[in-house]
Amino acid sequence: MYKVIAFIALSIPVVIISWRSIFSFKHHGLYRFLTWECILWLGVNNAAYWFEDPFGMKQIISWIFLFYSIYPVTAGMLLMNKMGKPDKTREDSLHTFEKTTELIETGIFKYIRHPLYSSLLFLTWGIFFKHTTVTLLVITLLSTVFLFATALIEEKENIAFFGEKYKEYMKRTKMFVPFLI
């Protein structure tokens, strides 16, 4: 029961942050919200196992994923804040940092189009490896599917905004993991 209460309590700020985009199926915000909810569920369910068997293989894999998840979000946010040139007139359901008018093609964006989602992907799998169960694997796979849906819908939005320039950018970069996906 405490897990459900913790999940609901932690979901409140996520709902507050996401409220403008939760009910919009044509924008990426709904699927990103669902990803965050999956990550919260994983975190609540695996909190008790965070430091269990610290040198076990699953824990080592978990910590590698968790530590790596810090880099894409940090590098992506720094570049977006530095080079993105926010435009408050762009798409109402977007957060301010997403309302960029410049396509960023340097730094981490030279290799992957969605560093923030890449970070969430590694965070999801990092939390999952803390304590693996079939149920949590399903939640992890759902989170992964929601992240792909988020990225695909955002790419349609970016093509609509940036046009052919974004299509060319897509040909040179991967979605989440440099040289792989």
C-alpha positions as CSV (number, residue, x, y, z in Angstrom):
1,M,0.0,0.0,0.0
2,Y,2.9,2.4,0.8
3,K,4.1,2.0,-2.8
4,V,0.8,3.1,-4.2
5,I,0.7,6.1,-1.9
6,A,4.3,7.0,-2.8
7,F,3.5,6.7,-6.5
8,I,0.5,8.9,-6.2
9,A,2.4,11.5,-4.2
10,L,5.3,11.6,-6.6
11,S,2.9,11.7,-9.6
12,I,1.4,15.0,-8.5
13,P,4.4,17.1,-9.5
14,V,4.6,15.2,-12.8
15,V,0.9,15.9,-13.5
16,I,1.4,19.6,-12.6
17,I,4.4,19.9,-15.0
18,S,2.6,17.9,-17.8
19,W,-1.0,19.1,-17.4
20,R,-1.1,21.2,-20.6
21,S,-0.1,18.2,-22.8
22,I,-1.6,15.2,-21.1
23,F,-4.8,15.2,-23.2
24,S,-3.2,15.9,-26.6
25,F,-2.6,12.7,-28.6
26,K,-1.1,14.7,-31.5
27,H,1.7,16.1,-29.4
28,H,4.6,14.3,-27.7
29,G,3.7,15.5,-24.2
30,L,1.2,12.7,-23.4
31,Y,3.7,10.0,-24.2
32,R,6.5,11.7,-22.3
33,F,4.1,11.9,-19.3
34,L,3.4,8.2,-19.6
35,T,7.2,7.5,-19.7
36,W,7.7,9.6,-16.5
37,E,4.9,7.6,-14.8
38,C,6.5,4.3,-15.7
39,I,9.9,5.5,-14.4
40,L,8.2,6.6,-11.2
41,W,6.5,3.2,-10.8
42,L,9.9,1.5,-11.4
43,G,11.6,3.8,-8.8
44,V,8.9,3.2,-6.2
45,N,9.0,-0.5,-6.6
46,N,12.8,-0.7,-6.7
47,A,13.6,1.8,-4.0
48,A,14.2,-0.9,-1.4
49,Y,16.7,-2.6,-3.6
50,W,18.8,0.4,-4.5
51,F,21.9,-0.7,-2.6
52,E,21.3,-4.4,-2.2
53,D,24.1,-6.6,-3.4
54,P,26.3,-3.6,-4.4
55,F,28.8,-5.7,-6.4
56,G,26.3,-8.0,-8.2
57,M,26.2,-7.9,-11.9
58,K,22.7,-6.4,-12.1
59,Q,23.7,-3.6,-9.7
60,I,26.9,-2.9,-11.8
61,I,24.8,-2.7,-15.0
62,S,22.3,-0.6,-13.2
63,W,24.9,1.9,-12.0
64,I,26.5,2.1,-15.4
65,F,23.1,3.0,-17.0
66,L,22.2,5.4,-14.2
67,F,25.5,7.3,-14.3
68,Y,25.5,7.4,-18.1
69,S,21.9,8.9,-18.0
70,I,23.3,12.0,-16.4
71,Y,25.5,13.0,-19.4
72,P,22.9,13.3,-22.2
73,V,20.4,15.3,-20.2
74,T,23.2,17.6,-18.9
75,A,24.9,18.1,-22.3
76,G,21.5,18.5,-24.0
77,M,20.1,21.0,-21.6
78,L,23.3,23.1,-21.6
79,L,23.3,23.3,-25.4
80,M,19.5,24.0,-25.6
81,N,19.9,26.9,-23.1
82,K,22.9,28.3,-24.8
83,M,21.9,27.9,-28.5
84,G,18.2,27.1,-28.7
85,K,16.9,30.7,-28.8
86,P,13.5,30.0,-27.1
87,D,10.4,31.4,-28.9
88,K,7.4,31.7,-26.6
89,T,5.1,31.9,-29.6
90,R,6.0,28.3,-30.7
91,E,3.4,25.5,-29.8
92,D,1.6,26.0,-26.6
93,S,2.0,22.5,-25.2
94,L,5.8,22.7,-25.3
95,H,7.9,23.7,-22.2
96,T,9.9,26.9,-22.6
97,F,13.2,25.1,-23.1
98,E,11.6,23.0,-26.0
99,K,10.5,26.1,-27.9
100,T,13.7,26.4,-29.8
101,T,13.9,28.3,-33.1
102,E,17.4,27.1,-33.9
103,L,18.2,23.5,-34.9
104,I,21.1,22.5,-32.7
105,E,23.6,20.3,-34.5
106,T,26.7,20.5,-32.4
107,G,27.9,18.8,-29.2
108,I,25.7,15.8,-28.3
109,F,23.2,16.8,-30.9
110,K,25.7,16.1,-33.6
111,Y,25.3,12.4,-32.7
112,I,21.8,12.0,-31.3
113,R,18.6,13.9,-31.8
114,H,17.0,13.3,-28.4
115,P,19.6,13.5,-25.6
116,L,17.0,14.2,-23.0
117,Y,15.0,11.1,-24.0
118,S,18.2,9.1,-24.2
119,S,18.8,10.0,-20.6
120,L,15.3,8.8,-19.7
121,L,15.9,5.6,-21.6
122,F,19.1,4.8,-19.6
123,L,17.4,6.0,-16.4
124,T,14.5,3.6,-17.0
125,W,16.7,0.6,-17.6
126,G,19.1,1.6,-14.8
127,I,16.2,1.6,-12.3
128,F,14.9,-1.7,-13.7
129,F,18.2,-3.5,-13.2
130,K,18.1,-2.6,-9.4
131,H,15.6,-5.5,-9.0
132,T,14.3,-7.3,-12.0
133,T,10.9,-8.9,-12.1
134,V,8.6,-9.8,-15.0
135,T,6.1,-7.1,-14.0
136,L,8.8,-4.5,-13.9
137,L,10.2,-5.7,-17.2
138,V,6.7,-5.0,-18.7
139,I,6.7,-1.5,-17.2
140,T,10.3,-1.0,-18.5
141,L,9.3,-2.1,-22.0
142,L,6.2,0.2,-21.9
143,S,8.4,3.1,-20.8
144,T,10.7,2.3,-23.7
145,V,7.8,2.2,-26.2
146,F,6.4,5.5,-24.8
147,L,9.9,7.1,-25.3
148,F,10.0,5.9,-28.9
149,A,6.5,7.3,-29.5
150,T,7.5,10.6,-27.8
151,A,10.5,10.9,-30.1
152,L,8.6,10.0,-33.3
153,I,5.9,12.5,-32.6
154,E,8.4,15.2,-31.7
155,E,10.2,14.5,-34.9
156,K,7.0,15.1,-36.9
157,E,6.6,18.4,-34.9
158,N,10.2,19.3,-35.7
159,I,9.8,18.5,-39.4
160,A,6.8,20.8,-39.4
161,F,8.7,23.6,-37.8
162,F,12.3,23.2,-39.3
163,G,11.3,21.5,-42.6
164,E,13.8,19.9,-44.9
165,K,16.7,20.9,-42.6
166,Y,15.4,18.6,-39.9
167,K,15.0,15.7,-42.4
168,E,18.6,16.1,-43.4
169,Y,19.6,16.2,-39.7
170,M,17.7,12.9,-39.1
171,K,19.8,11.2,-41.8
172,R,23.1,12.2,-40.0
173,T,22.1,11.3,-36.5
174,K,20.7,8.5,-34.4
175,M,17.6,8.8,-32.1
176,F,19.0,7.9,-28.7
177,V,22.4,6.2,-28.8
178,P,25.3,7.4,-30.9
179,F,26.1,5.0,-33.8
180,L,23.3,2.5,-32.7
181,I,19.7,3.6,-32.3
